[in-house]
Amino acid sequence: MKKLLLILLVALAQTAFPQTPTQDLEVLMIGASHSYDPKTPQDLTGIHAKIRAFKPDAIFGEWLSPEDEKAIKNYWNKDGVMKRYERLKSRKAIQENELSKEIARYEAIIDKNPKDMKARIDLAVAHYLSFDAGNGYFQMWHVAKHLQKNPKDTAVFNYSRKMFFTASVDSVHKAVLPYIDDEYDYIAHPMMLELGIKKMYAMDSQRWDEKWSIAWGNADSVFYAQRDKYKTDSLSDMGKKVSDLRKIVKKRMDYLMADAAKVYGENHATEALNGPQMTEWLYRINFISDEYRQLDFFPADLYGWMLNYWWHRNNDMCDNTINRAKANGFKRVTIVVGANHAAIMSKIFKEKGVKVININDAAMK
């Protein structure tokens, strides 16, 4: 417990003295799902109307900037990034010092003809070779949406296979699937198109990923090993307590899901994820669960280290947004991020003097 208190005191000290206020920046915060249920069609009209009324100068997503991608030598997806880089480089070898010129060339082609999917595929490849995954993904989303509407366009499908996809992508369905039913497909990309925003801005951080992964593994391995042991010992006092708490946690989650559906409707999952009860629960149950703290074996110090590195990642994400907004002269930005980030990022932003508006509280004209 002393270790946990020390960790939490460090985290509190980090936020107790906020940076110079950034009163000229407003953030519209949208906590979203990385994977919406395609069986439940979503109504995004309200979300879109609020973004439209907010009039953002830019939209930021959960992507690494090219600079950060190059600087970070290892994190959970580094191998995947480098395999993709090598594959694309073998198909379209562009010298590093020529990439910016090639990107500008393809952008000019698309400005004249937005329906040129071949140019979009070439532009996506150039972005990925620049380690700009957010904008590479944005271009391939255009291609996926085109194929979704025109599944018999074999010319575009074959060119996408030749220049971008792996050999396993042997159908239009497989080509489209990675780009639909996520926060970009439903929220960010359609609004970028409507508002004429041509670039996705990155704000993610993976500087702490290795330490975070170790802390997470240590905490979960200790906690779940003990919890699972008592699951099979239902007659002991601790076994009964574990069983009761598991039922309480499940009941609370079921209640929140049912309540969210009742308040917002099943086809308004994004509004539900940004509701105060759900936002608080998603954060608390993963890091500082009052329920599981009642168990004598709950490794509070190990979960404290998880919280510490989680705070660092989210603090980086806020700083990245602030610094890149300043560099580009943005006054209002919309952030689309995994729902677990919304509560802690909003808190950190406010401590740095940034005005934060929850999407559910945003005005709709």
Secondary structure, DSSP 8 states (H G I E B T S, - for coil): -HHHHHHHHHHHHHHHS--S--TT-EEEEEEE-SS--TTS----HHHHHHHHHH--SEEEES---HHHHHH----TTHHHHHHHHHHHHHHS---GGGHHHHHHHHHHHHHH-TT-HHHHHHHHHHHHHTT-HHHHHHHHHHHHHHHHH-TT-HHHHHHHHHHTS-TT--SHHHHHGGGSSSHIIIIIHHHHHHHT----EE----TTHHHHHHHHHHHHHHHHHHHHHHHT-TTSHHHHHHHHHHHHHHHHHHHHHHHHHHHH-TT-HHHHHTSHHHHHHHHHHHHS-TTGGGSTT--HHHHHHHHHHHHHHHHHHHHHHHHHHHHHT-SEEEEEEEHHHHHHHHHHHHHTT-EEEEGGGS---
